[in-house]
Amino acid sequence: MTASHSSCNCIVLASGPVGQVLACPECGTLHLHLPQVTLRLAPDRFSELSVIVAKAQRLLDDARAQLVAKQAGTRSLH
């Protein structure tokens, strides 16, 4: 992993209501800023985390769609 240092001059890569993703061009570290925590990750670890989060989101979306379909089927029986 690349070394993070206290004087990172980060560039904002993405920003939203939940937080920001920043990159330090000096040390190569990616910073994931959330309201209560900041994670500093090497680019390969950030990529791995992104895959895990995307997988979890797909599973949540599928479960939500199944619940909505089940509720719609229940309503049509009444």
Backbone as CSV, one residue per row, in Angstrom:
resi,resn,N_x,N_y,N_z,CA_x,CA_y,CA_z,C_x,C_y,C_z
1,MET,0.848,-1.171,0.000,0.000,0.000,0.000,0.893,1.233,0.000
2,THR,0.417,2.273,-0.691,1.171,3.511,-0.701,1.037,4.202,0.634
3,ALA,2.025,4.960,0.989,2.014,5.634,2.287,1.211,6.919,2.212
4,SER,0.300,7.079,3.130,-0.443,8.327,3.251,0.365,9.253,4.148
5,HIS,0.246,10.513,3.899,0.968,11.467,4.732,0.027,12.578,5.150
6,SER,0.394,13.299,6.171,-0.510,14.301,6.746,-0.707,15.521,5.855
7,SER,0.143,15.713,4.871,0.025,16.910,4.042,-0.537,16.615,2.655
8,CYS,-1.418,15.639,2.547,-2.016,15.308,1.253,-2.762,16.519,0.696
9,ASN,-2.486,16.832,-0.554,-3.218,17.872,-1.281,-4.156,17.167,-2.243
10,CYS,-5.298,16.757,-1.723,-6.204,15.890,-2.449,-7.023,16.632,-3.497
11,ILE,-7.379,15.868,-4.526,-8.263,16.325,-5.594,-9.581,15.589,-5.407
12,VAL,-10.700,16.315,-5.446,-12.016,15.690,-5.298,-12.357,14.957,-6.597
13,LEU,-12.582,13.648,-6.491,-12.983,12.847,-7.642,-14.500,12.774,-7.769
14,ALA,-15.168,12.693,-6.642,-16.632,12.607,-6.629,-17.137,13.110,-5.288
15,SER,-18.334,13.694,-5.326,-18.924,14.236,-4.107,-20.430,14.043,-4.158
16,GLY,-21.022,13.773,-3.015,-22.472,13.593,-2.940,-22.946,13.843,-1.532
17,PRO,-24.241,13.637,-1.296,-24.806,13.916,0.020,-24.209,13.063,1.143
18,VAL,-23.676,11.895,0.813,-23.140,10.990,1.827,-21.665,11.242,2.111
19,GLY,-20.933,11.759,1.143,-19.517,11.981,1.363,-18.775,12.330,0.097
20,GLN,-17.463,12.129,0.146,-16.593,12.468,-0.970,-15.542,11.387,-1.181
21,VAL,-15.055,11.295,-2.411,-13.891,10.480,-2.734,-12.835,11.442,-3.258
22,LEU,-11.670,11.406,-2.618,-10.572,12.278,-2.997,-9.353,11.439,-3.336
23,ALA,-8.454,12.008,-4.142,-7.208,11.331,-4.499,-6.047,12.252,-4.208
24,CYS,-5.006,11.684,-3.629,-3.778,12.429,-3.382,-2.802,12.116,-4.505
25,PRO,-2.482,13.088,-5.349,-1.549,12.824,-6.441,-0.114,12.587,-5.949
26,GLU,0.187,12.999,-4.740,1.541,12.847,-4.206,1.826,11.433,-3.722
27,CYS,0.896,10.850,-2.950,1.139,9.516,-2.391,0.282,8.429,-3.037
28,GLY,-0.688,8.819,-3.872,-1.520,7.844,-4.563,-2.667,7.281,-3.749
29,THR,-2.842,7.747,-2.531,-3.891,7.244,-1.660,-5.241,7.845,-2.044
30,LEU,-6.277,7.020,-1.969,-7.643,7.500,-2.160,-8.272,7.666,-0.780
31,HIS,-9.005,8.739,-0.603,-9.641,9.054,0.674,-11.157,8.976,0.477
32,LEU,-11.801,8.139,1.250,-13.254,8.039,1.245,-13.738,8.732,2.510
33,HIS,-14.280,9.945,2.335,-14.768,10.740,3.472,-16.265,10.512,3.647
34,LEU,-16.637,10.047,4.822,-18.033,9.893,5.218,-18.243,10.782,6.436
35,PRO,-19.489,11.035,6.834,-19.695,11.981,7.939,-18.907,11.674,9.211
36,GLN,-18.778,10.428,9.589,-18.118,10.104,10.859,-16.773,9.415,10.719
37,VAL,-16.341,9.147,9.483,-15.107,8.386,9.297,-14.468,8.711,7.944
38,THR,-13.156,8.587,7.899,-12.419,8.696,6.644,-11.582,7.439,6.480
39,LEU,-11.699,6.808,5.323,-10.876,5.653,4.992,-9.827,6.091,3.981
40,ARG,-8.592,5.701,4.210,-7.508,5.966,3.270,-7.099,4.627,2.681
41,LEU,-7.254,4.510,1.369,-7.057,3.225,0.707,-6.125,3.346,-0.489
42,ALA,-5.358,2.296,-0.714,-4.595,2.189,-1.957,-5.601,2.005,-3.094
43,PRO,-5.275,2.428,-4.300,-6.224,2.316,-5.415,-6.767,0.908,-5.632
44,ASP,-5.941,-0.130,-5.496,-6.438,-1.492,-5.688,-7.422,-1.899,-4.597
45,ARG,-7.194,-1.466,-3.374,-8.127,-1.761,-2.271,-9.433,-0.988,-2.440
46,PHE,-9.348,0.248,-2.938,-10.553,1.032,-3.213,-11.399,0.319,-4.271
47,SER,-10.742,-0.197,-5.292,-11.436,-0.940,-6.346,-12.127,-2.171,-5.785
48,GLU,-11.437,-2.908,-4.929,-12.033,-4.095,-4.297,-13.232,-3.717,-3.440
49,LEU,-13.121,-2.631,-2.696,-14.235,-2.159,-1.878,-15.419,-1.766,-2.757
50,SER,-15.149,-1.119,-3.873,-16.209,-0.719,-4.798,-16.976,-1.922,-5.324
51,VAL,-16.268,-3.005,-5.621,-16.909,-4.234,-6.102,-17.823,-4.811,-5.024
52,ILE,-17.346,-4.833,-3.791,-18.147,-5.367,-2.680,-19.403,-4.530,-2.461
53,VAL,-19.255,-3.217,-2.466,-20.404,-2.327,-2.258,-21.401,-2.468,-3.411
54,ALA,-20.912,-2.556,-4.643,-21.805,-2.715,-5.801,-22.574,-4.034,-5.716
55,LYS,-21.908,-5.100,-5.282,-22.581,-6.395,-5.130,-23.681,-6.311,-4.076
56,ALA,-23.362,-5.698,-2.957,-24.366,-5.539,-1.894,-25.547,-4.713,-2.390
57,GLN,-25.287,-3.662,-3.166,-26.367,-2.831,-3.678,-27.267,-3.623,-4.629
58,ARG,-26.667,-4.460,-5.489,-27.469,-5.295,-6.389,-28.365,-6.236,-5.600
59,LEU,-27.824,-6.853,-4.544,-28.630,-7.760,-3.717,-29.772,-7.014,-3.034
60,LEU,-29.494,-5.820,-2.528,-30.551,-5.012,-1.902,-31.617,-4.625,-2.913
61,ASP,-31.195,-4.229,-4.116,-32.153,-3.866,-5.162,-33.033,-5.051,-5.545
62,ASP,-32.422,-6.241,-5.666,-33.184,-7.447,-5.992,-34.190,-7.779,-4.898
63,ALA,-33.763,-7.698,-3.650,-34.663,-7.991,-2.522,-35.810,-6.993,-2.475
64,ARG,-35.509,-5.724,-2.724,-36.548,-4.693,-2.728,-37.555,-4.948,-3.853
65,ALA,-37.064,-5.318,-5.032,-37.946,-5.600,-6.166,-38.840,-6.805,-5.870
66,GLN,-38.278,-7.831,-5.235,-39.076,-9.002,-4.877,-40.147,-8.647,-3.862
67,LEU,-39.827,-7.802,-2.906,-40.798,-7.379,-1.900,-41.928,-6.579,-2.540
68,VAL,-41.580,-5.681,-3.434,-42.596,-4.876,-4.118,-43.498,-5.774,-4.949
69,ALA,-42.915,-6.748,-5.660,-43.710,-7.669,-6.476,-44.624,-8.516,-5.601
70,LYS,-44.116,-8.952,-4.468,-44.928,-9.752,-3.550,-46.091,-8.931,-2.998
71,GLN,-45.804,-7.689,-2.640,-46.857,-6.806,-2.111,-47.900,-6.516,-3.189
72,ALA,-47.468,-6.328,-4.413,-48.401,-6.077,-5.520,-49.277,-7.290,-5.755
73,GLY,-48.709,-8.493,-5.661,-49.484,-9.725,-5.822,-50.481,-9.917,-4.707
74,THR,-50.132,-9.537,-3.491,-51.029,-9.635,-2.351,-52.207,-8.686,-2.509
75,ARG,-51.941,-7.478,-2.997,-53.007,-6.490,-3.189,-53.993,-6.937,-4.258
76,SER,-53.517,-7.618,-5.296,-54.415,-8.015,-6.384,-55.338,-9.161,-5.971
77,LEU,-54.993,-9.862,-4.894,-55.843,-10.952,-4.414,-57.035,-10.442,-3.620
78,HIS,-56.983,-9.221,-3.144,-58.074,-8.688,-2.308,-59.150,-8.052,-3.114
